[in-house]
Amino acid sequence: MNRIDLIKLLWLVLLLFPGGLFAQVLPQDKTTGKFYYSEEVLVKDGPQMDLYHRAKTWFNLAGQNKKTINLDDSKNGMLAGDILTELAVVADNQKQKFKLKYTVNLQLSDDRYWLSLNNFQLQKIVSLNQNRSTKELIVNSQPLEVWLNGKEKVNSKVQIPAIKQKLEKAVYKSIFTQMEDLNAHML
C-alpha cells in the first residue's frame, strides 16, 4: 500500500467515525465574538499549482454557482469563496430548514495550504405554497453567533434549547463534512 492509499484510508476512517468532530466547537474571537476556524494542512508532493487546481475544482463542485469564488490569484496561490449549504433540523415533530453560508480562504504553497473559515451566516427558510408551487423565503438571516449564542433576540423558535442543540450539531456536521471533502480533494 503506497503512501497516498494510506492517507485515503485514514480519511475514510475519519469519515466513517466523525463523532469526535462534533464534540468540538468552533473557536470564537475574544474581541469580536465571531466564530472562525483555521488550520495548516501538509500535503506530501503537492506543488503549489497542483494544489491550486485541486482547490479550484473543489470550489466549483462545492459552490452553488459561478460566483462562488471571490478571490482567484493563481500567481500568489490564493483562493477564497463563499459556500452555501442547506440544513434541515427536526424538533418537536417539525422540520425547519436553514441555509448556512460562510467564507473559505485558502493560501497555497508547495506541500501545504492554510485554510480559514469565517463570516458564518445562518438563514431560516420558510416554504410557502402558492398556486400548486412552493416558494422558499428567507425569514431570518443573522450571524451564526447570534443563533447559537443567543446574544441577541431572535424572533423564532430556534431559542428553544432542543432545537438549538440540534441546529448546532447540524451546523458543525455540515462544516466539518465540507472540510473533510476539501481535504480529500487536496490529496
C-alpha positions as CSV (number, residue, x, y, z in Angstrom):
1,M,0.0,0.0,0.0
2,N,1.6,3.3,-1.1
3,R,1.5,6.5,1.0
4,I,-1.4,8.1,-0.9
5,D,-3.6,5.0,-0.4
6,L,-2.8,5.0,3.3
7,I,-3.8,8.7,3.5
8,K,-7.0,8.0,1.7
9,L,-7.7,5.1,4.0
10,L,-7.1,7.4,7.0
11,W,-9.6,9.9,5.6
12,L,-12.2,7.1,5.0
13,V,-11.8,6.1,8.7
14,L,-12.3,9.7,9.7
15,L,-15.4,10.0,7.5
16,L,-16.9,6.8,9.0
17,F,-16.3,7.8,12.6
18,P,-16.9,11.6,12.7
19,G,-18.4,11.6,16.2
20,G,-15.4,13.1,17.8
21,L,-15.6,16.1,15.5
22,F,-19.0,17.1,16.8
23,A,-17.8,17.4,20.3
24,Q,-15.5,20.2,19.2
25,V,-16.8,23.7,18.8
26,L,-15.7,26.4,16.5
27,P,-13.4,28.8,18.3
28,Q,-14.6,32.4,18.9
29,D,-12.5,35.5,18.6
30,K,-12.4,37.0,22.1
31,T,-12.7,40.6,20.9
32,T,-15.4,40.3,18.2
33,G,-17.2,37.1,19.4
34,K,-17.2,35.8,15.8
35,F,-16.7,32.1,15.0
36,Y,-13.7,31.2,12.9
37,Y,-11.7,28.1,12.1
38,S,-8.1,27.8,10.7
39,E,-5.6,25.1,10.2
40,E,-2.4,24.4,8.2
41,V,-2.5,21.2,6.2
42,L,0.6,19.4,4.9
43,V,0.4,17.7,1.5
44,K,3.3,15.4,0.5
45,D,4.5,16.1,-3.1
46,G,1.9,18.9,-3.6
47,P,3.3,21.6,-5.8
48,Q,1.5,25.0,-5.4
49,M,-0.1,24.9,-8.8
50,D,-1.4,21.4,-8.4
51,L,-2.9,22.4,-5.0
52,Y,-4.4,25.5,-6.6
53,H,-6.1,23.5,-9.4
54,R,-7.4,20.9,-6.9
55,A,-8.8,23.7,-4.6
56,K,-10.4,25.4,-7.6
57,T,-12.1,22.2,-8.6
58,W,-13.4,21.8,-5.1
59,F,-14.8,25.3,-5.0
60,N,-16.5,24.6,-8.4
61,L,-18.1,21.4,-7.0
62,A,-19.0,22.8,-3.6
63,G,-20.3,26.1,-4.8
64,Q,-23.9,26.8,-5.9
65,N,-22.9,28.9,-8.9
66,K,-20.0,30.5,-10.8
67,K,-19.9,33.4,-8.3
68,T,-18.7,31.1,-5.5
69,I,-15.1,32.2,-5.9
70,N,-14.5,35.8,-4.7
71,L,-10.7,35.8,-4.9
72,D,-8.7,33.9,-7.6
73,D,-5.0,34.6,-7.6
74,S,-3.1,31.6,-9.1
75,K,0.2,33.5,-9.1
76,N,0.2,34.0,-5.3
77,G,-1.7,30.8,-4.6
78,M,-4.8,32.4,-3.1
79,L,-8.4,31.3,-3.4
80,A,-11.4,32.5,-1.4
81,G,-15.1,31.9,-1.9
82,D,-18.5,31.6,-0.2
83,I,-20.0,28.2,0.5
84,L,-23.8,27.8,0.9
85,T,-25.2,24.6,2.4
86,E,-28.7,23.6,3.3
87,L,-29.6,22.2,6.7
88,A,-32.8,20.5,8.0
89,V,-33.5,20.3,11.7
90,V,-36.3,18.3,13.2
91,A,-37.6,19.2,16.6
92,D,-41.0,18.7,18.2
93,N,-42.0,16.8,15.0
94,Q,-41.5,19.9,13.0
95,K,-38.9,20.2,10.2
96,Q,-37.2,23.6,9.9
97,K,-34.9,24.5,7.0
98,F,-31.9,26.7,7.1
99,K,-29.1,27.8,4.8
100,L,-25.6,28.2,6.2
101,K,-23.2,30.5,4.4
102,Y,-19.5,31.1,5.2
103,T,-16.3,32.2,3.5
104,V,-13.4,29.7,2.9
105,N,-10.0,31.2,2.4
106,L,-7.1,29.2,1.1
107,Q,-3.4,30.2,0.9
108,L,-1.5,27.6,-1.1
109,S,2.2,26.9,-1.3
110,D,4.4,23.9,-2.1
111,D,3.4,20.9,0.0
112,R,1.0,22.8,2.3
113,Y,-2.0,25.0,2.4
114,W,-3.6,27.3,5.0
115,L,-7.3,27.1,5.4
116,S,-9.5,29.6,7.3
117,L,-13.3,29.9,7.6
118,N,-15.1,33.0,8.7
119,N,-18.2,35.2,8.1
120,F,-20.7,32.5,9.2
121,Q,-24.3,33.5,8.4
122,L,-27.4,31.4,9.1
123,Q,-30.7,31.9,7.3
124,K,-34.0,30.4,8.3
125,I,-36.1,29.3,5.4
126,V,-39.9,29.1,5.3
127,S,-41.8,27.4,2.5
128,L,-44.9,29.0,1.1
129,N,-47.4,27.1,-1.1
130,Q,-48.8,29.2,-3.8
131,N,-50.8,28.0,-6.9
132,R,-49.5,24.4,-6.7
133,S,-45.9,25.5,-6.3
134,T,-43.7,26.0,-3.3
135,K,-41.6,29.1,-2.8
136,E,-38.9,29.4,-0.2
137,L,-38.4,32.7,1.6
138,I,-35.6,33.7,4.0
139,V,-37.4,35.0,7.1
140,N,-34.4,35.4,9.4
141,S,-30.8,35.9,8.4
142,Q,-28.2,36.6,11.1
143,P,-24.7,35.8,12.0
144,L,-24.2,32.2,13.3
145,E,-23.1,33.6,16.6
146,V,-26.5,35.1,17.2
147,W,-28.3,31.9,16.6
148,L,-26.0,29.7,18.7
149,N,-25.0,32.0,21.5
150,G,-28.4,33.8,21.7
151,K,-26.6,37.1,22.3
152,E,-29.4,39.0,20.6
153,K,-33.1,38.4,20.5
154,V,-34.1,36.2,17.6
155,N,-37.8,36.1,16.7
156,S,-38.1,32.4,16.0
157,K,-38.4,29.1,17.9
158,V,-34.7,28.5,17.5
159,Q,-34.2,29.8,21.0
160,I,-35.9,26.6,22.3
161,P,-33.0,24.6,23.8
162,A,-33.9,21.3,22.0
163,I,-33.8,22.8,18.5
164,K,-30.8,25.0,19.4
165,Q,-28.8,21.9,20.2
166,K,-29.9,20.1,17.0
167,L,-29.2,23.2,15.0
168,E,-25.7,23.5,16.5
169,K,-25.0,19.8,15.7
170,A,-26.3,20.2,12.1
171,V,-24.1,23.3,11.6
172,Y,-20.9,21.6,12.8
173,K,-21.6,18.4,10.8
174,S,-22.1,20.5,7.7
175,I,-18.9,22.5,8.2
176,F,-16.7,19.5,9.0
177,T,-18.2,17.4,6.2
178,Q,-17.3,20.2,3.7
179,M,-13.7,20.5,5.2
180,E,-13.2,16.7,5.0
181,D,-14.3,16.9,1.4
182,L,-11.9,19.7,0.7
183,N,-9.0,17.8,2.4
184,A,-9.9,14.7,0.3
185,H,-9.7,16.8,-2.9
186,M,-6.3,18.2,-1.9
187,L,-4.7,14.8,-1.6
